[in-house]
Amino acid sequence: MSDPPKKTFVITRFDPDVDEVPKTQSYEIAVDPDWKVLDAVNYIKDEVDGTLSHRWSCRMAVCGSCGMMVNGEPRLTCKDSVSQYGDTVEITPLSNFPVIRDLVVEMDGFMDKFKKVKPWIIRAKELAAEDGPVRQSPEELEEFKQFSMCINCMLCYSACPVVSNEPEFLGPAAIALGHRYNVDSRDEGASERNAIFRGEGTVFSCSFANECSEVCPKNVDPAAAVNQAKFNAVIDWATGLVLPSGEKE
Ligand code: FES
C-alpha cells in the first residue's frame, strides 16, 4: 500500500503575551484525501502541536465558527476538502478582524454591528397571544428565506474590501440581516431600519465588489441584499417626502 500523501500547512502563529507581530510555522503531515481542511488543522492541534489555537464546533457547515483564510481566501474549513489544495496550504486568521491568538479572531465588533440593524421583528402594536400566529404565504416566506440562511461565519465580512478600508462600515452580513427583517411580511420596522441604512457607513458605502457573495458558503448572496436595501432605503425616503407623516407603512 502506498504511503498517504503529505502536505505542508503554513499556519500563522501569534501569542499576544510573547509576539510583537505574527509569524508562520510549517507543519508537514500525512493527510487522508477524504479530510477537510479543518481535519488537518485538528490533527496538527491534537497530534503535532497542542499550542495551536483555532475555533470550530459542528464540523458540518452549520455553526459558522471554523472560518479561516486558506491560501488567501476566506473559507469555511469544515467544508473545503484538503484534496482541492496543492502540496502547500497557507492558513491565516480571517482578514478584517483583530487577532486574539493564532487563528482565533475577535468577533465583538462584528457582532455589535448586527445590533445596529435591529435584527428582530418590530411591530407597531404587539399582538396578544390569543390573536394567534401571524400567517405567511409561501411567497412571503420566499422574500426573506434566502437571507435567513446566514450562519454568521464572517467570511463575507472578511472578504469585503470596503470593511478593510472603512472599518466602521456595517458590512454585508449585518446589512443582509437587516434587509431580511425589512422584507419579512410580519415586520413593521422597515422605516426605522431604512433610516439606519441611509446613515453614514451603511448601504451607500458598498462599492458592489460582490466578493461577499462569492465567498458565502450558504449562497445567501449578501451583495444582492445590500443592493435591494439601497433601493428600498431611497424609496422609503422619497415616500416620506410625498406622504404626510403617519401615512407611511
Ligand atoms: S465547524 Fe461549524 S461551520 Fe465549520
Boltz pocket constraint, residues with backbone or C-beta under 6 A from the ligand:
constraints:
  - pocket:
      binder: B
      contacts: [[A, 55], [A, 56], [A, 57], [A, 58], [A, 59], [A, 60], [A, 61], [A, 62], [A, 63], [A, 64], [A, 65], [A, 66], [A, 67], [A, 76], [A, 77], [A, 78], [A, 79]]
      max_distance: 6.0
